[in-house]
Amino acid sequence: MKHGNFLKNVAIISLAGLVAKGIGAMYRIPLTGMLGGYGTGLYSMAYPLFCVLLTFSSAGIPSALSRMIAGGRGEAVMKSALRLFSLLGVAGSLFMLFFAPYMSNLQKDGSLVLCYLALAPSVFFVARIAVYRGYFQGKNDMKPTAFSQIVEQLVKAGAGLALAGIAKTPAHGAAAALFAVTLSEIVTLFYLKGKYGRQKRTLLVRASSGLSVLRAAFPVMASAALLPLSRMADSVIVVRLLSRYTESAVSLYGLFAGAAVSLCSLPATFCYGLVAATVPVVSKSAARGDGEEGTRRAMFALLLTIVLSLPLALFLMIFAPQVVNFLYPALSDGSRATLIGLVRISSLSSVFLAGIDTLSASLTGLGRAKYAALSMAAAVIVKLILQVFLVNQKFLIGGAALAESICYPIAFFLDLMYTIRKKKVKEYGNSHRLGDGTGRFDAQRRESAQGSGRGLAAYGADPRRAEPQRRKYPV
């Protein structure tokens, strides 16, 4: 793909991501006023378990399908992938339903049970949505993903405000806002399903299994799961640590996870288009055996990520008071002061978070997704250790923000190292023994070998493996 087409795809999905995030940010202003600190805390505490289950039922599917389709291998697995990941989605929804009482006990607030019940069905719908988005992204068609993100946020915001507005208590309001998430996923799924139904006649049918998508997606799932898992642990560990020093532990955690993290994830959200567009572009280079070209494309995407995310991160750090006062006027003076400090601590690290997303996508495209998981695992371990020491009487919730800000650079530089490192393993088997070492055949040598009767075996290659036959069947 030329840089022009790549940038076009990036622009489409980045603009949509910015619009969707803008809708979400504007939505949180009145929602925070309706729910108050306690309701916002409940809303934020329910999300980590939801994100973990989404990771295991859907994360990695867009990247895996995108990579397979871009490499010419993935179109036919759509039906199997939908069936398999629908089952995983059902399992995730049922797990949340049954685990809700136990999780709420761990988090020391029985009101969370209703929040989990309202959010549970959405796990199933998001699992199917992820498959459809992966299909379109692999076809380098970013418009369905982009438009669906905006639809998702509009429905969530409209339904969330309407339902929270009629709730009688903050706890019921938080559950109502979370049920709006489920409604938004239902609408998004119907849109993508309809869009796919109008295009699926162009598919090529090939014998395959949804398990191949699962194998491709698993390293991405493992990498993506670590951050939500750590945040689920935060909702228990940080709240319990804060409880030693203050009675406002849930409210403080709500300011951090519900407001500061949302604001400081804006740079990464703005760069989501790079993540979605990078996988098929890098995958095509890797599929041709040109790993160096894939790495160059990955570095180009990373450069764009830094150029896009750094100004926004600096803006958040410098103008934190103005942003917080504008977005959260309903908060008390003390809460706004705390949130300003949290935003300033977390803002610059958001550049590293955006870079992690792009580098993880690049590693997926290069077939090295497991290294992204290893990097994030190391970073999360450091973060959890730091929390124990930093969430104390002096720093309170600021200690959690410091710990998270330190973990992102660790994952970033490890991902960068794995991306630029040359892979010594022969990725394309015996085909590398022919031609110039890039996996491409030297036509003259092959014709010469065939003409002399020696065949391809003279060059150490199995002719049945050198040029695998692809069978295409019309739909």
C-alpha angles and dihedrals in degrees: 000000000000118000089248093060091041091053091046091056090045091051093050097051096035092053090048090048091051092049091047092048090047090054090048093049093049089047092055092057097068092030092058089049091051096045100036123205095305095048091045089051091054091047090052095044093055094053101069095064089045091053092049092053091046088053094056094042102039117358112109093023095100091047095044095047091042090054094046095047093045088053092050095250108093115061096088095054094067096099093046092044092051091050095046098045093043086060090049089049091052089049090051093050092049091047091054091048094052097036095049096094093048094047092049089052090052090050091046097234123102092195088076092073092075090046092055093047091052092050100041100086092056091070090071094048094047091052091060092041090056092057093052092047091050090054094053094043091052088054088053089243104133097167098087091049091046096048093043090056091056093046090049093054095043093053093044092050096045096044093039095055093043094050097039089049093063095042116113100211136030090248092053089045092054091049091048092051090050091050087056087063089059091050091050092053092051092054092045092051093053091050094051093043091054091047092050092047090061093052106036093090087078093063125118113223118227132166106259143131137235086235088073088061090047091053091048093045099044098083089048090048091051091051094044093045096059098071095047089044090053090049090050087053088048091056087060104030099040094044091049092047092048091049088069091064108026143023090221095071095127093047092048091049088050090055091051102040099028102040114012096043091046092052095044093048089064094093091052091046091049088055095048089106089064090053093051095043096043098063099062093039095051091039092057091054091047091048089056090052093249100129093162092057089049090053091049090052090048091052090049089054091048091051090052089048092056093044091052100039103040098066091048092048091050090049091054092049097047098039098035094125094051093045094049094044091050098044100037109032091146093065120098119255091255093050092048091051090051092048092049089055092048093050092050092050094048102037102084093043087060088075089060090048090054089048091050091055092051094044091048089053090049092050089050091052091049092050094249101109092133090069091059087056092051091050094050091045091056091047094048092050090053091048094052092049092049092050091062090058102034102044094079142120092286102048103020109175089356087072091062090051091050092050092051092046091055095049096058098063089050092056092042097056093043090052090048091052092051092047098053095038112105115240113232097189115100103247100186103047121216095353088079089067090069129067124354099338095262095098093261118121123240099233096199094052091046094050090046091051092048092047093053092051093243094107126196091307087077088072095049098259131124104234090211090059098035094072110019113204118237117208116207124195122190117237 
